[in-house]
Amino acid sequence: MFSERTSVGLDVHARSIVGCGLDTVTGEVFRRRLTPTFAGVSSWLAELPAPVAVTYEAGPTGFGLARELTGAGVRCLVAAPSKLQRPPGDRVKTDARDALHLARLLQMDQIVPVRVPDLEQEAARDLVRAREDVRGDLMRSRHRLSKLLLRQGIIYSGGRPWTGAHEHWLRGQQFPQLGLQTAFDSAFETVLLTQGRRDRLDKAITEMALNSEFTPVVHRLCCLRGVSTLTGFGLAVEIGDWHRFTGSTIGAYLGLVPTESSSGGQRSQGSITKTGNTHARRLLVEAAWHHRKSYRNPSTVMQTRWDQASPAARARGHAGNHRLHRRWEQLLDRRKKTVIANVAVARELAGWCWSLAVMDD
């Protein structure tokens, strides 16, 4: 419950901050345009009737201000932008009005806060997202190279692409036109450089996954099929505190539950909401495809991962692998599309990941 005297809303930008304080006793409103520094904000907060509580929207400016205010003893909530309630008839939007709106919501306890990670957790998350960006860069660079060859009628037919044999084949491509050869060399060089970036990030993530606060959770998550060290570390970093959820609520947080529009006796459900953490949702959807194949006993690779987990985690992972494969079979027997079935399995996989993450070693 809101217990402070003054509620403060901050509209934070890179070069300015607009603050609005609301005195809950007298109803007086305080407004100020501030410099985007902790010193500028804290000096203004000291002028307001104490005690003070602060909120601002999560955005590109990060969580540094929230950490500094919390360290100074000021309660600070970072609001989830998608959960802010706005009147549908409010068509005027300014920094001052946004700050006042935040202050009023804070006073009424209507702020839905996001979790503020510490510096180590945020650094690990930045590493995972950097790898995610490189994955997209590599896919685009490969497409550009393959389509350049396709326009010349050159198609690789020696097996799977982007292997060692495929790279050897690419190195042998020569063109009589100087412009075409230069374009090919540039596209091929981009692919090789991006692969090198990806490999360096993979190595850094693997090292951190084996020696960090996330290591126990990663070892337990890797008891499930489709969850390697990179995937397990990505899920552990993106979700952070698994105890915020339950097995039935984590799917909604990741946007894996269907949308719904119901009124009276009618109920209509659509595609998944796709809200929440996009990175974690993609990892789960990709991992869910691995459960389509039949499962009896763990493979050699999975047995190696199991050796790093506790017996309870191995038993839980074994049960989850059986259950998720049966779920695949049930959905296919009902003639569900494979992409729809995979998302349904991913939603259940999120629950199994949660049960392993909150498990005590």
N, C-alpha and C positions, 0 to 999 in steps of 0.2 A: 504493500500500500504506500501511497505517496505521503510522506511524513515531514518533508522539508517545508520551509516557509515560502521559498522562491523557486519557481520552476523556470528554467532557462532553455530556450531553443536556439540553436546555432545553425545558420545556413552557411556551410563551409565551402569555400572555393579555394583555388590554388593561390590567388593573390589578395583575397579579402575574406572576411568573416562578418556576417551581419548577425548580431545577437539581440535577442528579445527576452527580457525577464518579466515574469508575472508574479507579483506579490499576492499570495493567496489570502492574506489578512485584510489588506487595504484595497486590493484590486488595482493598484497602480501598475502601470506598464513602463518598463525601462527599455530603451532602444539605444544601440550603439553600433557603429561600423568600426571593426577592429582589424588590427594587423594579424595576418595568419601565423601567429607565434603563440607559444604557451604563455610567455610573459605578458603579451598583450591581453590574452583572454583572462588569465588569472588575476591581473590587476583590476580588470573591470568587475570580475566576480566578487572581489574583496569589497567593492563598493555597494554591493547589493545586500538587502536584509538576509542575514544568515538564519538557519543553514540553507544551502543551495544545492539543487540537483540539476544536472545538465543532460541534454540529449542533442544528437545531430544524426543526420542520415549517413548510412554507410555509402562510401563512394571512392573515387580514385585517390583521395587524399590519405587513405589508409587509417590506421588505428593509433598513430602516434599521439594525437591529442587526447584520446580516451585513456591511454596508458598513463600519460603525465598527470591528467586530472585525477585519476584513481589513485596514483601514487601520492598526490597532494591531499588526499582525504576527501575529495569531492565525488559524490556518486554520479557516474556518467554512464548513460545508456546509448549505445549505437543502434539506431532504429533501422529495421529492415524496410527499405523503400517500398517494396511491393505490398507491405502490410499496413501502410499508412492510410487511414480513412479520410477521404476528402468528400465534401458535399458535392453532389453531381451538378448543382447549379452554380458552383464557384468557378467562374471563367477568367478571373483576374489572378495572375501569378507573378509575384515579385519576391525578392529576397526577404524583405521585411515581413510580408504576409506569411511566407513559408516558415520563418523563424517563430512568429507568433502562433502559427498552427501547431508547430512542434511543442511549444511551451504549454499550450492548452491540452494537448494529448498527454503530455507527461503528467500534468496536474491531475488528469482523470484516470491515470494508470492505463492508458490505451496504447502505449508504446510496446511493440513487439521487438525485443532486442535481438541482435545477432551476437554470436559468440566472438569475443575478442581474444585472438590467440596471443601467446607471449612471443617474444622475439625469436626464440629457437623454433617454435612451431611455424611461425610465419616464414622463416627462412627455408624450412623444409618444404613448405607449400609452394614457395616461389620456385624451388628447384624442380618440383614435380610439374608445375605448370610450364616451366621453361622447356622441359622434355616434351610436354604436350604440344607446345608451339612448334618445336623442331619436327615432331611427327607430321604435323600438317604441312610444314615447309617441304619435307622430304616427299610427301605424296604429290604435292603440286609440281615439284621439280621433276619427278619421274614422269608425270603425265606430260609435261612440256617436251621432255626428251623423246618419249615414245611416240607422241603425235607428230613431232618433227620428222621422225623416220617414217611414220605411216604416210605422211603426205608425199614421200618419195617412193612409196610402194615397198618399203623394207619392213618386214615383219619377222620377229624372232620365233623360231619353231623348234628350238633345241631343248625344250623342257620348261621348267618353271622360270619365270623372269626374275631378275634382280638377285641372282645367285652368282657364285664365282664364275661359272661357265658363261652366264649372260654378260657379266662384266668383261670377260676375255673377248667375247664376240663384239661387244661395243667398241673395245679398243682397236679392233681391226677395221672399223668402218672408215672409208676414205671417200672423198667427193672431189670431182674435178673443179667445181666452182668454188672460188675463194670465199665468197660470202656465205655459202652453205656450210663449208667446212668450219669457218669461224663460228657460226651460230651453233653447230653441233658441238664443237669443242667447249664453248661457253656453257651450254646446257649440261654436258657430261661433267664438266668441272664442278658445276653447282651441285649435281647429285652427289659426287664424291665428297665434297666439302661438307655437305649437310649430313651425310652418313657419318663422317668423322665427328661432327658436333653431337649427333645422337649417341654414338658409342661412348664419348667422354661423359655425357650426362648419365647414361646407363651405368657406367662404372661408379660415378659419384653417388648415385641413388643406391646401388647395391652396397657400397661401403657404409653409407649412412643407415641403411636398413638393418645392417648387422651390428651396429653399435650406436644406438640412440634410445630415446625414451619410447619409441614406437616398436622396438625390436620384439618384445613379447607378443604384441598384437599381430604383427606381421607373421610371426611363426605360426600362430593359431589360425589366421586367415588362410595361410597357404595349405591347410589341410583340405581345402575345397578344390575341386577341379576348376581349371580356368583361372585360378588365382596364383600367379607367380609372385616372385619377390617384388617386381615393379608394380604389379597391380595391387598387391597387398599393402605396400608402402603408400601408394597413391590413395587408397581408400582410408588408411589410417590417418594420413595427413589431412585429407580434405574433410573428413568427418570430425576428427579430433576427439571430443568427449562423447563417447558412445552412450554413456549413461543418461544423456538427455532424452533418449528415445526408448521405445519398446520395440518388440519384434513386429508389431502391427502399425506403428507410427513412422518407422524409418522409411518405409516405401513412399509415404506422402511427402516426407521431407525431400526425397530425391526426385520427386515428380513422376513416380512410376505408377500412380493410381489414376483411374479414369476420371475425366471431367464428368460433371453431373449437372443437369438442369431439371429439377423436379418441382412440380407445383400441384397441390391437391392430390388426386389419386394417380397422377401421371408421373412416371420416372423415366428420364432419358439420360443415358450415359454415352460418352463419346471417347475420343482418343485420350491418351495420358496427358496429364497437366503440364509436364515438362518444366515444372518450377523447381526451385531449390538448386542444389549443386550440380551443374552441368557435367563437370569433370568426373565426379564419382558415378553419375548415372551412366556415362559412356563406358566406364570401366566395367560396370556390372552387366550392361547389355552385351558387351563383347565376351565377358566370361561366361554368360549364360549359354552361348552357342556350344561350348565344350561339353555341356551336359546332355546334348542330344544323342551322342554315341552311347552305346550300352556300357554298363559299368558292373564289374564283378569284384575285381581286386585292384588295389592301387598299382600303378605302373612303377617302373624303376625310378623315374624322376620324382614321382609323388612320394614314393617310399623314402627317398632322400629328404624331402621336405618334412615328412612325418617324423623323422628321427630328431628334428629340432624342436618338436612340440611335445606337450605332456600327453600321457595316455588318455586323459579325459578329452583333450582337444582332438586327438586322433579318432577316438570313438565317435565324437560328435561330427567330425568331418566325414567319416565313413557313412554315418546315417544320413547326413545331408546329401552326399553324392547319390546314394540310392534313391532318396526321396525326390530330388530334382530330376533325375532321369525318368522316374515313374511319372512325374508331372508332365514332362515332355510327351511321353507316350499317350497319356490321357488326352492332352490337347490335340495331338495329331489324330487320335481316334475320333475326336469330335469334328474333324476336318477343319480345324482352325488354320489360318494362314501361318506360315512359319515365322514371319516377322512378329505377328501378334502373339503367337505362342512363346517366342523368345522373350518378349517384354514381360509376359506373365511369369515366366521362369525367373527373369531378372528381379522382379519384385519379390518373389519368394527367396531368391538367393540373398537379397539384402537382409531379410530376416535371419537367415542362417549365419550370415557374416556378423550380424549384431550379437547373436547368441554366443559366438566364439569370441568376439571382442570383449564382452563383459565377463567372460569366464575367468575365474581365478586359477592361476597356475598351480 
